[in-house]
Amino acid sequence: MSEQLIHTLAGRLREAEHARRPVAPVRREIAPGDMALTYAVQQANVDARLAQGERIVGRKIGLTSLAVQQQLGVDRPDFGALFANMAYGDGEPMPLSRLIQPKVEAEIALVLERDLTHEKHSFADIMSATAYAVAAIEVVDSRIQDWDIRFVDTVADNASSALFVLGSRPVPLRKLDLAACRMTMDRAGEQVSKGIGAACLGNPLNAAAWLADTMVKLGTPLRAGDVVLTGALGPMAAVTQPGTFTAQLDGLGSVRAVFSE
């Protein structure tokens, strides 16, 4: 891997976020299939944020829709880091000035109470390590111009992550059927997305197990207290102006993402 290329691409994405000006796709400078270099670009910016005193509070899983995987020509999800300053509470205003070209998607979030350190995790491992599930809205935002992304672009860009909102109704997994969980999301009374838990790799626990295995292989296993955004249950919706998006998830209640000037 070229350390100079990693430094250059990471810096370009970092500056795009700070200046709120998207840049051209980075895939033009990364060889197709070079996942090591691509994730190294992501990690370089994670390290930069940690050096500035930010704190990782979990991970997000992206590309959990088979349709989106086919669109981007891949056969696997991706992941990104979640930081404490990305987290908002239900109904807490989020300034649009922090964002470039945001979109929202409704998800099931898991909050862990035990570490996940096995090489291969079963459903039982994930369920026994999870304190509770909660409704969530992820705000995704690409630093790539016009969302012109492929797998390499979104991975390098921390899985197109920006902000996330957690609901305030924690529910034990034993009270939920995650695959059958239905979701609707609306803005000002107009439905903008709908879906079901099975849209997330067949079951959100499949996504969580994939992430747990992957993080162990990378030497950074998921830990107690981590938030895991398991992936979208339905299509993304663009955020074009201030307003409130409300997602309703079976068994988990509602969660609101409020965007302010």
Stockholm file with secondary structure:
# STOCKHOLM 1.0

chainA/1-261         MSEQLIHTLAGRLREAEHARRPVAPVRREIAPGDMALTYAVQQANVDARLAQGERIVGRKIGLTSLAVQQQLGVDRPDFGALFANMAYGDGEPMPLSRLIQPKVEAEIALVLERDLTHEKHSFADIMSATAYAVAAIEVVDSRIQDWDIRFVDTVADNASSALFVLGSRPVPLRKLDLAACRMTMDRAGEQVSKGIGAACLGNPLNAAAWLADTMVKLGTPLRAGDVVLTGALGPMAAVTQPGTFTAQLDGLGSVRAVFSE
#=GR chainA/1-261 SS CCHHHHHHHHHHHHHHHHHTCCBCCGGGGSCTTCHHHHHHHHHHHHHHHHHTTCCEEEEEEECCCHHHHHHHTCSSCEEEEEEGGGEEETTCEEEGGGCSSEEEEEEEEEEESSCBCCSSCCHHHHHHHEEEEEEEEEEEECSBGGGCCCHHHHHHTGGGEEEEEECSCCBCGGGCCTTTCEEEEEETTEEEEEEEGGGTTTSHHHHHHHHHHHHHHTTCCBCTTCEEEEEESSCCEECCSSEEEEEEETTTEEEEEEEEC
#=GC SS_cons         CCHHHHHHHHHHHHHHHHHTCCBCCGGGGSCTTCHHHHHHHHHHHHHHHHHTTCCEEEEEEECCCHHHHHHHTCSSCEEEEEEGGGEEETTCEEEGGGCSSEEEEEEEEEEESSCBCCSSCCHHHHHHHEEEEEEEEEEEECSBGGGCCCHHHHHHTGGGEEEEEECSCCBCGGGCCTTTCEEEEEETTEEEEEEEGGGTTTSHHHHHHHHHHHHHHTTCCBCTTCEEEEEESSCCEECCSSEEEEEEETTTEEEEEEEEC
//
